[in-house]
Amino acid sequence: MSAHEKAKAKTEQAKGKAKETLGTAIGNDRMAAEGQREKSKGDAREAKEKSKDVFKR
């Protein structure tokens, strides 16, 4: 399940970054903020999974 969660984190990060970039490019602050929030959520999920890996060893 850990690999699934890591993949989900990477997907959230990529979607968030794309949305943030698009929002900034077209001047849509709401979309940019939403993208930044998604990216942060993916970052947090990735950090959680990395910390779980550290304690497994």
C-alpha positions as CSV (number, residue, x, y, z in Angstrom):
1,M,0.0,0.0,0.0
2,S,2.9,2.3,0.6
3,A,3.8,2.4,-3.1
4,H,0.2,3.3,-3.9
5,E,0.3,6.2,-1.5
6,K,3.6,7.4,-2.9
7,A,2.2,7.4,-6.4
8,K,-0.9,9.2,-5.1
9,A,1.4,11.8,-3.6
10,K,3.3,12.3,-6.8
11,T,0.1,12.6,-8.7
12,E,-1.2,15.3,-6.3
13,Q,2.0,17.2,-6.5
14,A,2.0,17.2,-10.4
15,K,-1.7,18.1,-10.6
16,G,-1.2,20.9,-8.1
17,K,1.9,22.3,-9.8
18,A,0.1,22.3,-13.2
19,K,-3.0,24.0,-11.8
20,E,-0.9,26.5,-9.9
21,T,1.1,27.3,-13.1
22,L,-2.0,27.6,-15.2
23,G,-3.7,29.8,-12.7
24,T,-0.7,32.1,-12.5
25,A,-0.4,32.2,-16.3
26,I,-4.0,33.2,-16.9
27,G,-4.2,35.5,-13.8
28,N,-6.7,33.3,-11.9
29,D,-5.6,33.7,-8.3
30,R,-8.1,31.2,-7.0
31,M,-6.9,28.5,-9.3
32,A,-3.3,29.2,-8.4
33,A,-4.1,29.0,-4.7
34,E,-6.0,25.7,-5.2
35,G,-3.1,24.3,-7.1
36,Q,-0.7,25.3,-4.4
37,R,-2.9,23.7,-1.8
38,E,-3.0,20.4,-3.8
39,K,0.7,20.5,-4.2
40,S,1.2,21.0,-0.5
41,K,-1.2,18.1,0.3
42,G,0.9,15.9,-2.0
43,D,4.1,17.1,-0.3
44,A,2.6,16.2,3.1
45,R,1.5,12.8,2.0
46,E,5.0,12.1,0.5
47,A,6.7,13.2,3.8
48,K,4.4,10.9,5.8
49,E,5.3,8.0,3.5
50,K,9.0,8.7,3.8
51,S,8.8,8.8,7.6
52,K,6.9,5.5,7.6
53,D,9.8,4.0,5.5
54,V,12.4,5.3,8.0
55,F,10.7,3.6,10.9
56,K,10.2,0.3,9.1
57,R,14.0,-0.2,9.0
